[in-house]
Each structure stands twice: as C-alpha cells, then as structure tokens.
Amino acid sequence: MTLIPHRTSGVEESTLPPDYQRILATVWQAAGPVMARQVGDGLGIDVSVRAKLEPLRGRLVRFVDRGWLRKLPDGRFTTCL
C-alpha cells in the first residue's frame, strides 16, 4: 500500500496518514517556500541530527513525486497550484 497516493481529483489530504498530513500542513502554512530543515523545526524534529532530517527530506520528495508539492531548483519545497 502506498502511504502517499498520487494527487488526482477526488484524492483528498484526509486520505494521508496523520503524520503525513502534519508534514503537508506545515509546508502549506509556511509564508513561502521552505527547506526540509524548516519543516522539521515546525514538526518538532531535532534538525541538528542528520539521521532525523533525511527521512523527512525523503517524505517531502515523495510528496513532490506524487504531485502534492513542488521542489524548486534551490531545494526548497512549496505548494502546487
């Protein structure tokens, strides 16, 4: 089972597991594009430990791959319009 389904019409944020909903909400509530470190801060993750930050970065990339977010050339993540 895919934890992050492809974003298509009829697929709502509520279909995501709660942890993934929190990640998405953190990016959506940001004033602009954010780095993975900023998302981690918003979620209360110890971003000084790379081993804790990299799994979050992987989840953000999966959101990008499935159409929920966009990744800018500078590595920041933002919403899809």
C-alpha positions in Angstrom: 0.0 0.0 0.0 1.3 3.5 -0.9 1.2 5.8 2.1 1.3 8.9 -0.2 -1.2 8.4 -3.1 -0.8 10.3 -6.3 -2.7 13.6 -6.1 -5.6 13.4 -8.5 -9.1 14.7 -8.5 -11.1 13.0 -5.7 -8.0 12.3 -3.6 -8.1 14.5 -0.5 -5.5 15.3 2.1 -7.6 13.3 4.6 -6.6 10.1 2.8 -3.0 10.5 4.0 -1.8 9.1 7.4 -1.8 11.7 10.2 2.0 12.1 10.2 2.0 12.9 6.5 -1.0 15.3 6.9 1.1 17.2 9.5 4.1 17.5 7.1 1.9 18.7 4.3 0.1 21.2 6.6 3.5 22.6 7.8 4.5 23.3 4.2 1.1 24.8 3.3 1.1 27.1 6.3 4.5 28.5 5.6 4.7 32.0 4.3 6.7 30.8 1.2 9.0 28.0 0.0 10.7 26.1 2.8 13.7 23.9 3.3 13.4 20.5 4.9 15.1 21.9 8.0 12.3 24.4 8.4 9.6 21.8 8.1 11.5 19.7 10.7 11.5 22.7 13.0 7.8 23.1 12.6 7.2 19.5 13.4 9.5 19.5 16.4 12.2 17.2 14.9 15.8 17.7 16.1 17.1 19.0 12.8 20.7 19.1 14.1 20.8 15.3 13.7 21.1 14.5 10.0 19.8 11.0 10.6 16.5 12.5 11.7 16.3 15.1 8.9 17.0 12.8 6.0 13.9 10.7 6.4 11.8 13.9 6.4 13.5 15.1 3.2 12.7 11.7 1.6 9.0 12.1 2.5 9.0 15.6 1.1 10.5 14.3 -2.2 7.7 11.6 -2.3 5.2 14.4 -2.0 6.8 16.0 -5.0 6.9 12.8 -7.0 3.2 12.2 -6.3 2.0 15.8 -7.1 1.3 17.2 -3.7 4.3 19.6 -3.5 6.8 21.2 -5.9 10.5 21.3 -5.4 12.3 24.4 -6.5 15.8 24.3 -8.1 17.3 25.6 -4.9 16.0 22.6 -2.9 13.1 24.4 -1.2 9.6 22.9 -1.2 6.4 24.7 -1.9 2.7 24.1 -2.7 1.4 23.1 -6.0 -1.1 25.4 -7.6 
